[in-house]
Amino acid sequence: MLRIVVCVSGGGTNLNAIYEAIESHKIEDAKIVRVISNNPGAYALTRAKEHQSESVCVSPKDYLDRGAFNEALLNAIREASPDLIVLAGFLVNIPSGIIREFPNRIINIHPSLIPSFCGKGYYGLKVHEGVLARGVKVTGATVHFVDEGIDTGRIIAQKAVNVEPGDTPEILQKRVMEQAEWIILPQAISDIAKGLIEIGDKDRI
């Protein structure tokens, strides 16, 4: 059984996609053992409660400095003994201590086709604003391993999505979620649970 910790900051739509995939058996031999949010108002915490998952909020506002917050976040992850950590809209830079403790066990979903529109400053709607400002015709989403860079880890899966005339950042965000994120993130987790993608210390996929 693949033990999954999901870290999320907002509404938890990707979290919900994972729950639905587990409940419909598209993901087998896997369980979300804890949901962690840095935002006490995140609807993702409500989703976790609805699905009877353990949840916890670790907010930086509750700690004197970033170091103390990072240690609390690490402890919250450790307590759940995860095999896999999934960043599903988690607007926190993962500290190097967590990455070193869980090498090749952390994956992230990013709402663009990396290496385009990624890295520092590209998150949430800012990604889609950048896509529209640049005038590209195709965008999408990427699942990748997390390393100590920003959106620089090895790519696991990508899916393209067309940019349509008249798109706003909000419309494009919704299309990317529906046509890419909610598909490739559960699929990546399924492949990991089946052993098709290796995780852990081995430096290969």
N, C-alpha and C positions, 0 to 999 in steps of 0.2 A: 504494500500500500504506500503510494507516494504521498508524503505529508507536505502540504502546501501552506505557506504563509503568504497572504496577499497584503501588500501595502498600498494604500490609496488615500487620496486627499479630498476627493469630492463626492460626486453622486454615485460612483461605483457602477457605471454601465458595463465596463469590461468585467468587473467582479460578477455582475449578474450574468454575463455571457458564460463565465466559467461555471457558475452554479447550474445554469440551464444545461450545459454540456455534460456535467457530471450526472445530473438527474435524468437526462435522456440517454445516458450510457454512451455518449460520443466520447467522453473521457472515462476510462475504466481504471480501476485499481488506484484511485486517487481521492484525496479528501482535503478540503480546506480546514485546517486545524486552528487557524487564528487569522483574524483580520486586524491589521494595525493601521491607524490613521493618525496623522499629525494635526488633524483638524477636528475639534470636538463637535462641530456642527455638520460634519460630513454625513450625507445620507447613506453612504456606504456602511456606516455603523448600524443603521436601521436595517439595511439589507442583511447584514450578518445576523442580526437578532432574528429576523424573519426566517432565516435558514438554519437557525439554532447553532450557529458557529460562535465560538468564543471570540470576543473582540476587545480591543484595548485602544485607548487614545494616549499617544505620547506626544504632547505638544511642546514645542520649544519655549513657549511662553511660561511654562511651569518650571523652567530650569534657569539657573543663574547665568550660564554661559553655554556656548555651543558644545564644548567638550562634555559637559554634564548631560546635555540632551543626547549626544551621540552614544554615550555609555548607556543611557536609559533605553534608547532604541535597540542597541545591541542586546541588552538583557531581555527586552520584550520578545525579540526574535529567538534568542537562545532558549527561553523558557518553553517554546513550542516545539523544539527539536525538529526543525523542518528538514526535509530532503531538498526542497525547492522553495525559493523566495521569488514571488512574482510582483513586479512593480507595475501597477495598473492605474496610471494617472497619479503617481506619487511625486508631489512637487518638493522633494527633498533631495539634495545631493547626497548620495550614499557615502558615508565616510570610509576611508581606506581600511580601517580596522574591521568593518563588517565584510568588505570585499575579500580581505585576506583570510578571514575566518571561514567564509563560505565561497571558496574559489570555484568558478564555473557552476555555481548553484543559484545565481541570481539572473533573472531575465526581465526584460523591459519591453513594453509596447510603445512605439513612437509613431506619431501620426504623419509621417512622410516617408518617402523612399530614400532612406539613408544611402549615400552621404549628402543628399540635398536637404536643405531646410532643417538642419539639426545642429546640435552643439549649444554653446552658451546663448541664452536669450530666446531659444526656440522651444516653446512649450505651450500647450493649450491652444487658444485661438491665435496666438502669435505665429504659430506655424502656418496656419491657413491664411492669415493676413499676408505673410511673406510669399506664399504660393501665388495668391491673386495679384499681389503687387508686381511680381516678376513676370506674370503672364504665361506661365507654363500651362500646358494642355493636359498633362497627366501627373497625378500625385498618388498617394497611397499610404500604406502603413508598413512598419517593419517590426519584427520581433528580434531582439538581439540579446546576447549575453552582456552583462554589466561588468566593465572593468574600471580602472581608476580614472579614465577619461570621461568625457561627456558625450554619450551616444557613439562611442568608438569601439565597443565590444563586437565580437564576431557575430555576423548576421545568421539568424536561424531561418527566418521566412520573411517574404515580402509579398504584397499584393497591390496591384495598380488599380487606381480609380480615376475615371475621367473628370476633368474640370469642365463644367458646363457654363454656357453663356448666362449671365445674370446671377451667377453664384455670389453669395455673401460669405464671409468667414463662417458664420453660423450654419448656413445651408451646407457648405462644403464639409465642415466638421461632422455634421450628422451623416452625410453620405459616406465619408471615410470610415466612420465608426460602423455603420450598417454593412457596407460592402467589403470592408477589409479587416478592421480591428477585431470585431466580434467573431470573425471567421478564423483568422490565422493565430490569434492568441490561444483559444481553446485547442486548435489543432496542434500547435507546438507543445502544449502541455500533454496532450494525448500521446504524441510521439515520444516525449520524455518518459512518460509512464510506461510505455511499451518497450522502452530501451532502444528505440530507433535513433534517439539523440542522446549521446553520453553526457552526463553531468559529473561534477566533482573534480578531482585533482587532475584527471587525464586531460592534457591540453590538445584535444581534438574533438571533432563532432563525428 
